[in-house]
Amino acid sequence: MTGPSIKSTRYAAEKLQQQEVEITRLKSEMAEAKVKAKKVCAELYRRVTVVVDGLCDEGDRVYLGSTNDADLLRDIKQEWDAARICPALAKGDDHDH
């Protein structure tokens, strides 16, 4: 019995090289996605902080500090839905009420 042919060895080496290139490409995409996710989270945090900092607490009730805060919350939700960040939530599949 003889070992693998030169042709099959070359094919396997080329296939392995292609897979390594694909892995490198996917790692790069994943790193870019992580950077983008961090930016999105930071912006969301900033915007929610604006709303929370403006809340008017009257003891038994809390009101938004401005109608702009309500608009900001609506904008956040619309952007979230448009970006399809969590399609199940946008469809109402995960609501407790």
N, C-alpha and C positions, 0 to 999 in steps of 0.2 A: 504494500500500500504506500502510495506517495503522498506528499503534503499538497496543500492547495497550489493551484497553478499561479503563475506570475500574473496572468490576466485577472483572476479572481482576487488576488492580493491587492493589485492596483485599484480595482473597483472598490474593495473594502476600504482602502486608504482614502480614496476620493470621497466616498460616502461619509466617512468619519470626519473628514475636513469640512464637508458641507454642513454636517451637524454642528460642528464647533463654531462655524460662522453664524449659523442660525441661533445658537445659544448666546453668542456674543451680542447679536442684534436684539434678542429678546431681553437680555440683561440691561441693555442700553435703554430700551423702551420702558422697562420697569423703573429704572432710575428716574427717567423723565416724568413718568406718571407719579412717582412719589413726590418729586419737587412740585408738580402741579397741584397735587392733593394738599400739600402743606400750605401752598399759597391760597387755595380755596378755603381751607379751614381757618387760616389767619384772617382772611377777609370776612368770612361769616362771623367769626368771633368779634371782630371790630364792629360790624354792623349791629349784632345783637347787643353788644355792650352799650352802644348809643341808645338803644331802646330801654334797656334795663336801667341805665343811669338816669334816664328821664322819667321813670315811673313816679307817680304821685301816690304816696301811701297815706290814706286817711284812717287807718286803723282797721275798720271792718271791710274796706274796699281799697283796691289799688287801681288807679287809672293810668292810661298812657299819658305821658307828659305833653304830647302833641299829636295832631292828626298826621303829621309827617311820620311819626313812629308807626302808625298803622299802615301807612303807605309803604314804609320801608319793610315791614314784615310781609306785606302782600308781595312786594317785589322779590324778596328773598325766596318765598315759596314758588312764585312763578319761574324764577331763574332755576331753582332746584328741579322743578318739574320739567322745564324745557331741556335741561342738561341730562335728564333721565338718570340722575345720580342714584335714585332708588326707585325703580319703576313699580315695585310692589306697593310702596307707600303712596305713590301718586295715584294708583288705581284704587286705593282704599282697602287693600287686602290685609292690612296689618293694624287696623284701628280697633281700639278696645271698646268703643261705644256702639 
